[in-house]
Amino acid sequence: MGVYDELDDAILRRLDDSIRPVDIGSIWREVLDISPVKNITILDRRMQALKKKGLVYNVKGKGWARLSK
């Protein structure tokens, strides 16, 4: 398991709960409790990594959404 696996799982769970795109701020507030990541820049990098893996996408001006499984 990688260093950020728990954070990635929490992000994906949050996106699974929503049918609409979710802004980065609300994702950050929810994962702060379970993750040692206190910097939103690291969260943004994880979002980019998940995008590169093909798991999420960004809706311009709306936030992040999960790609269909």
C-alpha positions in Angstrom: 0.0 0.0 0.0 1.2 3.5 -0.8 1.4 6.5 1.5 -1.8 8.1 0.1 -4.0 5.0 -0.4 -6.2 5.9 2.5 -6.6 9.5 1.3 -7.4 8.3 -2.2 -10.0 5.9 -0.9 -11.6 8.7 1.2 -11.7 11.0 -1.9 -13.3 8.4 -4.0 -15.9 7.5 -1.3 -16.8 11.2 -1.1 -17.2 11.5 -4.9 -19.3 8.2 -4.9 -21.8 9.8 -2.5 -22.6 12.7 -4.8 -24.4 12.7 -8.2 -23.1 16.3 -8.8 -19.5 17.6 -9.1 -18.0 18.3 -5.7 -15.7 21.3 -5.1 -12.2 20.7 -3.7 -13.0 22.7 -0.5 -15.8 20.3 0.6 -13.6 17.3 -0.2 -10.8 18.7 1.9 -13.0 19.4 4.9 -14.3 15.8 4.9 -10.9 14.1 4.5 -9.1 16.3 7.1 -10.4 14.1 9.9 -8.9 10.9 8.5 -5.8 12.1 6.8 -2.6 13.7 8.0 -2.8 16.0 5.0 -3.2 19.5 6.2 -2.3 21.2 3.0 -4.9 21.6 0.2 -2.0 21.5 -2.3 -1.3 17.9 -1.5 -5.0 17.1 -1.9 -5.0 18.8 -5.3 -2.0 16.7 -6.3 -3.9 13.5 -5.3 -6.9 14.7 -7.4 -4.6 15.1 -10.4 -3.1 11.6 -9.7 -6.6 10.1 -9.6 -7.4 12.0 -12.8 -4.3 10.5 -14.5 -5.5 7.0 -13.4 -8.8 7.6 -15.1 -10.9 7.5 -11.9 -12.1 11.2 -11.6 -12.5 14.2 -13.9 -12.8 17.9 -13.4 -15.9 19.8 -14.4 -14.7 23.4 -15.2 -16.2 25.8 -12.7 -18.1 23.0 -10.8 -15.6 20.7 -9.1 -14.6 17.1 -9.3 -16.7 14.0 -10.2 -16.2 10.3 -10.3 -16.0 8.5 -13.6 -18.5 5.7 -14.1 -17.2 2.3 -13.1 
